[in-house]
Amino acid sequence: MTRTWLKAALAVAMTAPLLAHAQVDLTTLDRDMAGSRAQVLVLASIHLSAVPGGVEDAALDSLLDRLAAFAPDIVAIEALSGEECDLAARHAARYGHDYCAATDVAQTATGLDVPAALVAIESTLKTWPTQPTSAQRRALAALFLAANDRASAYTQWLQLPESERRTGDGLDAALVDQLTRLSARSNESYQVGVRLAARLGLPRVHAIDNHTGDRADVEDVQAFGRAVQQAWDSDRGALDARIAQEKTLSQADDLLPLYRYVNAPAHLRALAENNVRPAMRAASEPRYPQIWVGGWETRNLRMVANIRETFRERPGARVLTIVGASHKPWFDAWLGQLQGVDIVDAAQVLD
């Protein structure tokens, strides 16, 4: 009787592939979990470097006040990690030659290449004190620079008293110059992520971007780019009006209304639809726009995995991720499927 039932069940499974989708509901496996759930806030941002004339730090103060009230334990930014930069450098034929900034200056100052610096950082953070000395902060900043993690180095730099922002403890004049010049960057990773992390006393930010899966292996790169752009341009009416509003809001003295606008569901829906819908409808051969969508999904999946890794050993953590607005719909959808994770409504935080 049991064997007959099993054979019948296998026959149904083999002849009904459409049933394979979501046969097992994973969404309730954590309903009786012990302890608090992780709270993950994905903040959509425009790329501040694209704002004409740049963005003054003061314009972001209201936004930072709202994010500080959320009190994240972890801040993640859309930047490439030193580990991925090192991987790309070792596999330049596959990933390209201009993947990340060089670390020769930091290696000269510290004597460490990227892998060695990453090991030293991990060891240092395991015993990081609640009240680090200025010497400890300078030493850790030097390690972060050697590991190609400038954002985390700058997080330490901002937590130094002005009088202690100097050479010493692994920072030579060239590295101090690098850190000083970072203050002029108009970039949401630094002006929002790093400033917030420093304000909250966090030792670092986490770089979660990824480009190992979206570099399409196509015969004609130029034709690939044209086909994708043509697909996007075929249906831009609603999106162009929204981007025009973005530009208007980006000129204000207070950018909190801008962030409320770009994190609104209607805006995020318009971005998602323009990114994917026309690309999937495009009938060009080869199917370059659909290949692009595959790369876009791969990139987002790997970024989401990187975010999950930041709180793997910290169940119940409060996590803030700052990314280009186009990523947020994918991040919210996929992070929200993870066990023990709640997605925080950005609109409520920014209210």
C-alpha positions in Angstrom: 0.0 0.0 0.0 2.8 2.4 0.9 4.8 1.6 -2.2 1.8 2.1 -4.4 1.1 5.5 -2.8 4.7 6.5 -3.2 4.8 5.5 -6.9 1.6 7.5 -7.5 3.0 10.6 -5.8 6.3 10.4 -7.8 4.3 10.1 -11.0 2.3 13.2 -10.2 5.5 15.1 -9.4 7.1 14.1 -12.6 4.1 15.0 -14.8 3.2 18.3 -13.1 6.3 20.5 -13.1 4.1 23.6 -12.5 3.5 22.4 -9.0 7.2 22.7 -8.2 6.8 26.4 -7.4 6.5 27.1 -3.7 5.4 23.7 -2.7 6.8 24.3 0.7 5.8 27.5 2.5 8.9 28.8 4.3 7.3 32.0 5.6 6.1 30.5 8.9 9.1 28.4 10.0 10.2 31.2 12.4 6.8 31.9 13.9 7.8 30.5 17.3 11.5 31.6 17.3 13.2 32.5 20.5 14.5 36.0 21.0 13.9 39.2 19.1 13.7 39.4 15.3 16.1 41.3 13.1 14.8 44.7 12.0 16.1 45.6 8.5 15.6 49.0 7.0 16.4 49.5 3.4 16.8 53.2 2.6 16.5 54.1 -1.1 18.8 57.0 -2.2 19.6 58.9 -5.3 23.2 59.0 -6.1 24.3 62.3 -4.5 27.3 62.5 -6.7 24.9 63.3 -9.6 23.5 66.4 -7.9 24.9 69.5 -9.6 27.3 71.3 -7.3 27.2 68.4 -4.8 25.3 68.2 -1.5 26.1 70.0 1.7 26.3 67.9 4.8 23.8 70.1 6.5 21.1 69.2 4.0 21.2 65.7 5.3 20.9 66.5 9.0 17.2 65.9 9.2 17.5 62.6 7.5 20.4 61.6 9.8 18.2 62.5 12.8 15.5 60.1 11.6 18.0 57.3 10.9 19.7 57.8 14.3 16.4 57.3 16.0 16.1 54.0 14.3 19.4 53.2 16.0 20.9 50.6 13.7 23.5 48.2 15.1 24.8 47.7 11.5 25.1 50.1 8.6 25.6 48.7 5.1 26.4 50.7 2.1 26.4 50.2 -1.7 30.2 49.8 -2.1 32.5 47.0 -3.1 34.2 45.1 -0.4 38.0 44.8 -0.2 37.6 41.1 -0.5 35.7 41.4 -3.8 38.2 44.0 -5.1 41.0 41.6 -4.3 39.1 38.7 -6.1 38.7 40.9 -9.2 42.3 41.9 -9.2 43.4 38.3 -9.2 40.9 37.4 -12.0 41.2 40.5 -14.1 40.5 38.6 -17.3 37.1 37.8 -16.0 36.1 40.9 -14.0 38.1 43.7 -15.7 41.1 45.8 -14.8 39.4 48.9 -13.3 37.4 47.3 -10.6 38.5 49.2 -7.5 41.0 51.7 -6.3 44.6 50.7 -5.8 45.9 50.0 -2.3 49.7 50.3 -3.0 50.0 53.4 -0.8 48.3 51.7 2.1 50.3 48.5 1.6 53.5 50.6 1.7 52.5 52.3 4.9 51.3 49.1 6.7 53.2 46.3 5.0 49.9 44.5 4.5 48.2 43.4 1.3 44.4 43.1 1.2 44.0 39.5 2.5 46.5 40.2 5.4 44.7 43.4 6.3 41.3 41.7 6.3 42.6 39.1 8.8 44.1 41.8 10.9 40.8 43.7 10.9 38.8 40.6 12.0 41.2 40.0 14.8 41.2 43.7 15.9 37.4 43.9 16.0 37.0 40.8 18.1 38.6 42.7 21.0 37.6 46.2 20.1 37.0 48.2 23.3 33.9 50.3 23.9 36.2 53.4 24.4 39.0 53.1 21.9 42.1 55.3 22.2 43.0 57.6 19.4 46.0 55.4 18.7 43.7 52.4 18.3 41.4 54.3 15.9 44.3 55.5 13.7 45.7 51.9 13.6 42.3 50.5 12.6 41.8 53.2 10.0 45.2 52.2 8.5 44.1 48.6 8.4 40.8 49.5 6.7 42.7 51.5 4.0 45.0 48.5 3.4 41.9 46.3 3.1 40.5 48.7 0.4 37.7 49.7 2.8 38.0 53.5 2.7 34.5 54.1 4.1 35.2 52.2 7.3 38.5 53.9 7.6 36.7 57.2 7.3 34.2 56.1 10.0 37.2 55.8 12.4 38.6 59.1 11.2 35.4 61.0 12.0 35.4 59.6 15.5 38.8 61.0 16.3 39.1 64.4 17.9 40.2 67.1 15.4 43.6 67.3 17.1 44.1 63.5 16.7 43.5 63.4 13.0 47.1 63.1 12.1 49.9 60.7 11.2 50.9 57.9 13.4 50.0 54.3 14.3 50.1 53.1 10.7 48.8 56.3 9.1 51.5 58.1 7.1 51.1 61.5 5.4 49.8 59.9 2.2 47.1 58.0 4.0 46.1 61.0 6.1 45.8 62.9 2.8 43.5 60.2 1.5 41.3 60.4 4.5 41.2 64.2 4.5 40.1 64.2 0.8 37.2 61.9 1.6 35.5 64.7 3.4 34.9 66.4 0.0 33.1 63.4 -1.5 29.4 63.9 -2.4 28.3 60.4 -2.0 25.4 58.8 0.0 27.7 56.1 1.4 29.9 58.7 3.1 27.5 61.5 3.7 24.7 59.3 5.1 26.2 55.9 5.9 29.6 56.9 7.3 28.4 60.0 9.1 25.6 58.0 10.8 27.9 55.1 11.8 30.4 57.6 13.3 27.6 59.4 15.1 26.4 56.1 16.6 29.9 55.0 17.6 30.0 52.0 15.3 33.4 50.7 14.4 32.7 50.3 10.7 30.3 50.2 7.8 29.7 47.1 5.7 30.3 47.2 1.9 27.6 45.0 0.4 27.7 45.8 -3.4 28.6 43.0 -5.8 29.5 42.9 -9.5 30.7 39.3 -9.9 27.4 38.2 -11.5 26.3 41.0 -13.7 29.2 41.3 -16.1 27.4 39.7 -19.1 29.5 37.4 -21.3 28.3 38.8 -24.7 30.0 39.0 -28.0 29.2 42.7 -28.7 29.3 44.8 -25.5 28.3 48.0 -27.4 25.3 46.4 -29.0 24.4 44.9 -25.6 24.3 48.4 -24.1 22.3 49.9 -26.9 19.7 47.1 -26.8 19.1 47.5 -23.1 19.0 51.3 -23.3 16.5 51.1 -26.2 14.3 48.8 -24.2 14.3 51.2 -21.3 13.7 54.2 -23.5 10.6 52.6 -25.0 8.5 53.2 -21.9 9.8 56.1 -19.8 7.0 58.6 -19.6 6.0 58.1 -16.0 9.5 57.6 -14.9 10.9 60.7 -16.5 8.3 62.8 -14.7 9.4 61.3 -11.4 13.1 61.8 -12.1 12.4 65.5 -12.8 10.7 65.7 -9.4 13.8 64.0 -7.9 16.0 66.7 -9.4 13.8 69.5 -8.1 13.8 68.1 -4.5 17.6 67.5 -4.6 18.1 71.3 -4.8 16.5 72.0 -1.5 18.4 72.9 1.7 16.8 70.0 3.5 16.8 66.6 1.6 14.4 64.8 3.9 11.5 65.4 1.5 13.6 64.0 -1.3 14.2 60.8 0.7 10.5 60.5 1.6 9.8 60.8 -2.2 12.2 58.2 -3.4 11.2 55.7 -0.7 7.5 56.0 -1.5 6.0 52.8 -3.0 4.7 54.6 -6.1 8.2 55.8 -6.9 9.8 52.4 -6.3 7.2 50.7 -8.4 7.9 53.0 -11.3 11.7 52.3 -11.1 11.1 48.5 -10.9 8.7 48.5 -13.8 11.0 50.5 -16.1 14.0 48.4 -15.2 12.5 45.1 -16.0 9.1 45.2 -17.9 10.3 46.7 -21.2 13.5 44.6 -21.1 11.5 41.4 -20.8 9.2 42.5 -23.6 12.0 43.4 -26.0 12.1 41.0 -28.9 15.6 41.7 -30.2 18.0 38.9 -31.0 20.2 38.0 -29.3 18.0 38.6 -26.2 20.3 41.2 -24.7 17.7 43.0 -22.5 16.7 39.7 -20.9 20.3 38.8 -20.4 20.7 42.1 -18.6 17.7 41.3 -16.3 19.5 38.0 -15.4 22.6 40.0 -14.4 20.5 42.5 -12.4 18.8 39.7 -10.5 22.1 38.0 -9.8 23.7 41.2 -8.5 20.8 41.9 -6.2 20.7 38.3 -4.9 24.4 38.5 -4.0 24.0 41.9 -2.4 21.1 40.6 -0.3 23.3 37.6 0.7 26.0 40.1 1.7 23.5 42.0 3.9 22.4 38.8 5.5 26.0 38.0 6.3 26.5 41.2 8.2 24.1 40.0 10.9 24.5 36.2 10.6 26.1 36.1 14.1 23.8 38.8 15.5 20.2 37.5 15.5 17.8 40.3 16.3 20.1 43.1 15.1 18.9 46.4 13.7 20.3 46.8 10.2 20.3 49.8 7.9 21.2 49.4 4.3 21.6 52.5 2.0 21.3 51.7 -1.7 20.4 53.2 -5.0 16.6 53.4 -5.1 16.3 50.9 -8.0 17.6 48.1 -5.7 15.1 48.6 -2.8 12.1 46.7 -4.3 14.3 43.6 -4.7 16.0 44.0 -1.3 12.7 44.4 0.5 11.2 41.4 -1.3 14.1 39.0 -0.8 15.2 40.1 2.7 11.6 39.8 3.8 11.7 36.1 3.0 14.6 35.4 5.4 14.1 33.6 8.7 13.8 35.9 11.7 13.8 39.1 9.6 11.3 41.9 9.6 11.4 44.6 7.0 11.0 48.1 8.5 8.8 50.6 6.6 11.0 53.4 5.5 8.1 55.8 5.3 7.5 55.4 9.0 11.1 56.0 9.9 11.3 59.1 7.7 8.0 60.5 8.9 
